């Protein structure tokens, strides 16, 4: 590797010595020297800070580093899967801040104040992603709120926090019917309002205020995930994970990790998805509630199914069923777990067997889910119909597949969920050899109307 002369020149133009740049970055001067010599490369999470200090874009930083880096594309830009760029609205990054109350508030404010990031890929994966779960577990209970003198009377009233908690519960249930296309901007407004209040947390309000902020951020992440904006979704999930740590709320944090795991599975990062669930379960131990344990097991089953591991998937599904059977009306569960019932587990089980191309095993679970799901869960009903269509297609029942997919299209029209529409279109693409069949032609007419 050769010397990075362009990086040296840029440092000089900005008026920094190696020592001064190292101090701004919080690294040793020898580290900067090795970057410039081309013997090492800055870690991904440092690049946004380098870009800010040297007044460059992230692409320009990558180009300064790429010329002497082996195995990269000729265009001089890092491939997406290697970049792991950390988005933040104020050009900072959301991984470097300490796992403390002050660090959490900083990250919340950065993400709440940012411009919408509509990129459709993850901003963190691999060890960067799974490392977040490790940091979350280590940070639980260690993020005590430090009050400035005279601030004890300026905190947020518990009654105000209670009203936000009620509004978040309403958002969760609205999502069942409407999805992210219509709701995500409303959720972001709630998150921003709670972020402003979090800066005034006191010892008496810390737990509830940061827990509510974590849930608001999680809802934002979920709704952006629903419309395929994975970068924005993941940045909110990271904010939610940090806020749950500051709140010392492992149950909320575990739910965030479950959401992150599903996102990782859906974007092809199934190994990380499994590890995220392992981290949640390790941290919860005996404190996990039955429904939450069932949810975590089902998310891990989805990851195993995506990886093609039927044996591990079956074990996880059996565990999920056992956990859910242990739930009773007397069991105290968080409000946000209300959706995970027998119908949802049946749907997740069916989805796993469809993923593993075992339609005979999927069919009874899908039918069970379709017959027992709450009618108000419009988006989920659409997803279940699409999975039913896929199972029929795997079983070479084209007409039944078209009927189910047509129903899914009609339901998708009510929600505008990008996730549902993508699932429907994927199933339609799998009918490619039957394009001239009348039922497929009729289905295409419905899909064109949906696009319009």
VOGU-3710 file (C-alpha; in Angstrom, 3 decimals, decimal comma):
1> xxxxxxxxxx> 0,000/0,000/0,000  1,274/3,461/-0,853  1,186/6,735/0,991  -2,162/8,553/0,933  -0,871/11,890/-0,320  -4,354/13,276/-0,982  -5,320/12,678/2,649  -2,157/14,423/3,821  -2,828/17,362/1,510  -6,398/17,717/2,762
11> xxxxxxxxxx> -5,239/17,723/6,377  -2,736/20,459/5,581  -5,341/22,563/3,738  -7,596/22,418/6,792  -4,745/23,585/8,991  -4,228/20,440/11,096  -1,033/18,770/12,192  -1,171/15,020/12,730  -1,261/15,666/16,469  -4,106/18,195/16,219
21> xxxxxxxxxx> -6,211/15,958/13,989  -5,603/13,014/16,317  -6,751/15,089/19,283  -9,964/16,098/17,499  -10,653/12,470/16,617  -9,712/11,055/20,019  -7,013/8,757/18,615  -3,237/8,490/18,961  -1,116/10,599/16,534  0,590/7,382/15,435
31> xxxxxxxxxx> -2,793/6,155/14,236  -3,187/9,168/11,948  0,363/8,639/10,706  -0,409/5,013/9,807  -3,549/6,088/7,919  -1,514/8,518/5,858  1,228/5,974/5,257  -1,403/3,571/3,942  -0,600/0,800/6,415  -3,990/0,952/8,171
41> xxxxxxxxxx> -7,453/2,355/7,409  -9,796/4,281/9,750  -12,567/2,206/11,268  -16,017/2,779/9,656  -17,467/4,577/12,686  -14,658/7,171/12,612  -15,220/8,241/9,008  -18,221/10,529/9,617  -16,129/12,425/12,175  -13,169/12,626/9,774
51> xxxxxxxxxx> -15,539/13,946/7,113  -16,884/16,630/9,447  -13,469/17,790/10,651  -11,940/17,868/7,154  -15,101/19,416/5,611  -15,655/16,502/3,253  -18,544/14,274/2,299  -18,382/10,605/3,256  -17,883/9,711/-0,408  -14,896/12,068/-0,583
61> xxxxxxxxxx> -13,384/10,494/2,551  -13,822/7,059/0,986  -12,059/8,222/-2,171  -9,141/9,561/-0,144  -8,779/6,157/1,506  -9,599/3,820/-1,332  -6,758/4,325/-3,794  -4,243/2,251/-1,862  -6,770/-0,226/-0,519  -6,714/-3,708/-2,054
71> xxxxxxxxxx> -9,757/-5,507/-3,337  -12,005/-2,477/-3,923  -13,942/-1,439/-6,990  -12,210/0,619/-9,661  -14,595/3,558/-9,267  -12,902/4,527/-6,009  -16,021/4,063/-3,892  -16,384/1,455/-1,167  -18,948/-1,235/-1,969  -22,102/-0,740/0,079
81> xxxxxxxxxx> -21,622/-3,915/2,097  -18,233/-2,676/3,350  -19,108/0,893/4,133  -21,335/0,524/7,241  -21,766/4,273/7,176  -23,418/5,678/10,233  -26,145/8,127/9,360  -26,897/11,096/11,535  -28,743/14,281/10,632  -26,003/16,538/11,971
91> xxxxxxxxxx> -23,115/14,672/10,331  -22,102/13,049/13,600  -22,325/9,337/14,122  -24,597/7,439/16,458  -22,116/4,794/17,539  -19,301/6,792/19,111  -21,293/8,511/21,856  -20,799/6,981/25,317  -23,513/4,724/26,719  -24,489/7,236/29,400
101> xxxxxxxxxx> -27,450/9,536/29,947  -25,592/12,404/28,282  -24,527/10,173/25,395  -28,085/8,951/24,923  -29,481/12,479/24,880  -26,842/13,449/22,308  -27,784/10,549/20,020  -31,508/11,194/20,439  -31,061/14,852/19,538  -28,871/14,037/16,541
111> xxxxxxxxxx> -31,393/11,586/15,087  -34,454/13,661/15,986  -32,932/16,711/14,322  -31,754/14,913/11,216  -32,957/15,055/7,641  -34,873/11,955/6,551  -32,539/9,221/5,288  -34,448/7,252/2,660  -31,687/4,791/1,772  -32,868/1,220/1,441
121> xxxxxxxxxx> -29,885/-0,513/3,044  -28,578/-0,969/6,574  -26,183/1,581/8,021  -24,592/-0,969/10,358  -24,068/-4,694/9,896  -21,669/-7,459/10,865  -19,762/-6,913/14,091  -20,850/-3,269/14,194  -24,481/-4,346/14,444  -24,056/-7,166/16,946
131> xxxxxxxxxx> -21,694/-5,012/18,996  -24,598/-2,671/19,709  -26,347/-5,444/21,621  -23,227/-6,053/23,689  -22,928/-2,349/24,507  -26,628/-2,197/25,367  -26,300/-5,049/27,850  -23,204/-3,508/29,440  -24,881/-0,102/29,687  -28,046/-1,228/31,475
141> xxxxxxxxxx> -28,178/0,393/34,888  -24,913/2,275/34,336  -26,372/5,430/32,821  -27,324/7,428/35,900  -28,834/10,839/35,253  -26,673/13,733/36,408  -28,670/16,784/37,446  -27,302/20,274/37,072  -27,651/22,565/40,117  -31,064/24,150/40,261
151> xxxxxxxxxx> -32,585/21,775/37,700  -34,626/19,665/40,122  -37,736/21,806/39,717  -37,622/21,903/35,911  -38,224/18,229/35,224  -41,121/16,771/33,300  -44,264/15,926/35,270  -45,144/12,246/35,450  -48,629/13,088/34,203  -47,167/14,458/30,974
161> xxxxxxxxxx> -45,153/11,286/30,468  -48,317/9,260/31,059  -50,095/11,121/28,280  -47,277/10,350/25,876  -47,429/6,687/26,906  -51,131/6,655/26,007  -50,427/8,300/22,657  -47,766/5,706/21,872  -50,248/2,928/22,655  -52,662/4,539/20,182
171> xxxxxxxxxx> -49,927/4,706/17,549  -49,191/1,011/17,955  -52,808/0,122/17,329  -53,174/2,553/14,444  -50,193/0,826/12,844  -52,137/-2,444/12,829  -54,561/-0,907/10,360  -52,665/1,843/8,567  -48,951/1,001/8,359  -45,867/3,155/7,965
181> xxxxxxxxxx> -46,787/5,077/4,821  -49,458/7,043/6,631  -48,146/7,014/10,204  -44,388/7,398/10,259  -44,375/11,190/10,165  -46,777/11,311/13,113  -44,543/8,902/15,030  -41,473/11,018/14,291  -43,239/14,062/15,743  -43,903/12,150/18,976
191> xxxxxxxxxx> -40,291/10,991/19,109  -38,979/14,521/18,629  -41,219/15,868/21,369  -40,071/13,195/23,811  -36,447/13,798/22,848  -36,802/17,437/23,838  -38,240/16,384/27,192  -35,522/13,760/27,772  -32,916/16,493/28,161  -34,768/17,546/31,339
201> xxxxxxxxxx> -34,998/14,091/32,895  -34,677/13,916/36,665  -33,956/11,014/38,980  -37,694/10,547/39,546  -38,664/10,624/35,847  -35,627/9,026/34,188  -37,004/5,500/33,862  -40,422/6,358/32,451  -39,239/9,234/30,278  -36,403/7,345/28,597
211> xxxxxxxxxx> -38,530/4,191/28,324  -41,227/6,192/26,537  -38,625/7,797/24,293  -37,203/4,356/23,516  -40,649/3,096/22,532  -41,287/6,161/20,378  -37,978/5,601/18,604  -38,775/1,908/18,155  -42,146/2,721/16,613  -40,408/5,145/14,239
221> xxxxxxxxxx> -37,950/2,413/13,316  -40,736/-0,103/12,743  -42,763/2,270/10,558  -39,746/3,209/8,437  -38,941/-0,495/8,116  -42,499/-0,998/6,859  -41,848/1,407/3,973  -38,397/0,036/3,123  -36,353/2,965/4,476  -33,837/0,743/6,234
231> xxxxxxxxxx> -31,217/3,368/7,067  -33,780/5,588/8,773  -35,324/2,589/10,516  -32,012/1,383/11,876  -30,929/4,796/13,124  -34,160/4,997/15,153  -33,673/1,456/16,434  -30,194/2,422/17,646  -31,676/5,450/19,412  -34,315/3,203/20,994
241> xxxxxxxxxx> -31,689/0,733/22,188  -29,671/3,495/23,825  -32,720/5,045/25,482  -33,808/1,663/26,882  -30,341/1,248/28,355  -30,508/4,662/30,025  -33,984/3,771/31,331  -32,558/0,502/32,693  -35,414/-1,215/30,881  -34,201/-4,572/29,536
251> xxxxxxxxxx> -37,669/-5,661/28,358  -38,046/-2,647/26,066  -34,482/-3,120/24,857  -35,122/-6,777/24,081  -38,146/-5,785/21,994  -35,960/-3,341/20,075  -33,454/-6,122/19,421  -36,313/-8,309/18,175  -37,212/-5,582/15,667  -33,576/-5,184/14,643
261> xxxxxxxxxx> -33,320/-8,942/14,204  -36,326/-9,040/11,868  -34,854/-6,187/9,843  -31,508/-7,976/9,645  -33,250/-11,166/8,485  -35,235/-9,336/5,822  -32,081/-7,699/4,443  -30,059/-10,902/4,281  -28,051/-10,585/7,511  -29,426/-13,736/9,137
271> xxxxxxxxxx> -26,324/-14,525/11,226  -26,467/-11,118/12,876  -30,215/-11,605/13,371  -29,594/-14,787/15,371  -26,887/-13,124/17,458  -29,099/-10,147/18,327  -31,736/-12,488/19,775  -29,088/-14,440/21,687  -27,928/-11,182/23,267  -31,472/-10,233/24,284
281> xxxxxxxxxx> -32,147/-13,614/25,872  -28,797/-13,711/27,653  -29,473/-10,332/29,206  -33,076/-11,051/30,206  -32,454/-14,459/31,753  -35,306/-15,388/34,079  -36,792/-11,884/33,821  -38,200/-12,525/30,346  -41,988/-12,726/30,194  -43,610/-15,676/28,392
291> xxxxxxxxxx> -44,888/-13,663/25,418  -41,614/-11,791/24,998  -39,714/-15,089/25,124  -42,047/-16,464/22,451  -41,515/-13,376/20,295  -37,735/-13,656/20,563  -37,804/-17,350/19,669  -40,032/-16,685/16,653  -37,701/-13,962/15,380  -34,779/-16,352/15,678
301> xxxxxxxxxx> -36,781/-18,991/13,814  -37,281/-16,543/10,943  -33,539/-15,964/10,779  -32,810/-19,704/10,741  -35,412/-20,179/8,006  -33,803/-17,472/5,878  -30,469/-19,244/6,371  -32,036/-22,504/5,185  -31,529/-24,286/8,521  -34,767/-26,228/8,989
311> xxxxxxxxxx> -33,531/-28,044/12,092  -32,622/-24,898/14,019  -35,790/-23,229/12,786  -37,931/-26,090/14,077  -36,260/-25,964/17,492  -36,873/-22,234/17,768  -40,526/-22,621/16,754  -41,039/-25,343/19,345  -39,522/-23,055/21,975  -41,808/-20,200/20,902
321> xxxxxxxxxx> -44,858/-22,437/21,216  -43,816/-23,607/24,689  -43,250/-20,047/25,885  -46,602/-18,860/24,555  -48,422/-21,764/26,193  -46,956/-20,593/29,519  -48,606/-17,177/29,158  -51,813/-16,781/31,163  -54,225/-13,960/31,858  -52,495/-13,531/35,203
331> xxxxxxxxxx> -49,109/-12,961/33,590  -47,939/-9,338/33,634  -46,732/-8,397/30,166  -45,679/-5,046/28,637  -48,454/-3,335/26,688  -46,453/-3,402/23,439  -46,470/-7,220/23,319  -50,280/-7,343/22,922  -50,034/-8,339/19,247  -48,088/-11,542/19,832
341> xxxxxxxxxx> -50,798/-14,137/20,274  -51,556/-17,594/18,885  -52,541/-16,163/15,492  -49,260/-14,251/15,181  -47,172/-17,267/16,146  -49,090/-19,396/13,641  -48,397/-16,791/10,953  -44,691/-16,659/11,804  -44,506/-20,457/11,779  -46,185/-20,569/8,379
351> xxxxxxxxxx> -43,794/-17,910/7,067  -40,827/-20,011/8,190  -41,999/-23,132/6,390  -42,804/-21,143/3,257  -39,272/-19,735/3,390  -37,978/-23,302/3,653  -40,159/-24,362/0,675  -42,240/-26,779/2,733  -45,801/-25,758/1,822  -47,451/-28,823/3,365
361> xxxxxxxxxx> -46,052/-27,876/6,773  -46,881/-24,199/6,251  -50,517/-24,623/5,194  -52,211/-25,513/8,522  -50,432/-22,667/10,329  -51,292/-20,107/7,648  -54,931/-21,195/7,621  -55,041/-21,012/11,424  -53,638/-17,487/11,356  -56,081/-16,333/8,677
371> xxxxxxxxxx> -59,069/-17,686/10,604  -58,084/-16,276/14,011  -56,425/-12,922/13,275  -58,129/-9,751/14,495  -59,971/-8,168/11,552  -58,479/-4,748/12,367  -54,954/-5,985/11,570  -55,232/-5,052/7,914  -51,547/-5,081/7,039  -50,942/-8,427/8,731
381> xxxxxxxxxx> -53,927/-9,951/6,976  -52,431/-8,807/3,672  -49,066/-10,347/4,535  -50,660/-13,625/5,602  -52,620/-13,804/2,330  -49,432/-13,200/0,353  -47,665/-15,991/2,229  -50,656/-18,242/1,648  -50,386/-17,499/-2,060  -46,690/-18,377/-2,003
391> xxxxxxxxxx> -47,456/-21,685/-0,290  -50,117/-22,508/-2,885  -47,666/-21,621/-5,647  -45,039/-23,934/-4,155  -47,746/-26,613/-4,142  -48,506/-25,883/-7,838  -52,000/-24,584/-7,084  -51,860/-21,568/-9,395  -55,532/-20,569/-9,278  -55,641/-20,670/-5,478
401> xxxxxxxxxx> -52,410/-18,686/-5,375  -53,905/-16,017/-7,636  -57,050/-15,817/-5,492  -55,038/-15,321/-2,308  -52,714/-12,794/-3,906  -55,664/-10,828/-5,305  -57,074/-10,592/-1,784  -53,675/-9,436/-0,547  -53,647/-6,712/-3,228  -57,062/-5,459/-2,108
411> xxxxxxxxxx> -55,876/-5,306/1,513  -52,575/-3,672/0,529  -54,543/-0,883/-1,111  -55,983/-0,028/2,309  -52,605/0,285/4,059  -50,092/1,407/1,434  -47,491/-0,731/3,210  -44,397/-0,968/1,031  -43,465/-4,193/2,815  -46,785/-5,778/1,838
421> xxxxxxxxxx> -46,600/-4,523/-1,730  -43,029/-5,828/-2,081  -44,119/-9,228/-0,754  -47,027/-9,322/-3,197  -44,822/-8,393/-6,132  -42,211/-10,963/-5,162  -44,852/-13,693/-5,154  -46,156/-12,482/-8,521  -42,637/-12,674/-9,968  -42,527/-16,321/-8,942
431> xxxxxxxxxx> -45,452/-16,908/-11,296  -43,304/-15,911/-14,252  -43,864/-19,118/-16,208  -47,649/-18,626/-16,082  -47,906/-15,096/-17,501  -50,565/-16,029/-20,083  -52,909/-17,779/-17,675  -56,224/-15,878/-17,306  -56,005/-15,750/-13,504  -52,502/-14,244/-13,711
441> xxxxxxxxxx> -53,626/-11,687/-16,289  -56,484/-10,669/-13,980  -54,042/-10,432/-11,075  -51,782/-8,155/-13,122  -54,723/-5,841/-13,748  -55,197/-5,539/-9,982  -51,500/-4,863/-9,488  -51,537/-2,107/-12,104  -54,474/-0,501/-10,327  -52,544/-0,726/-7,056
451> xx> -49,536/1,046/-8,611  -51,799/3,790/-9,939
//
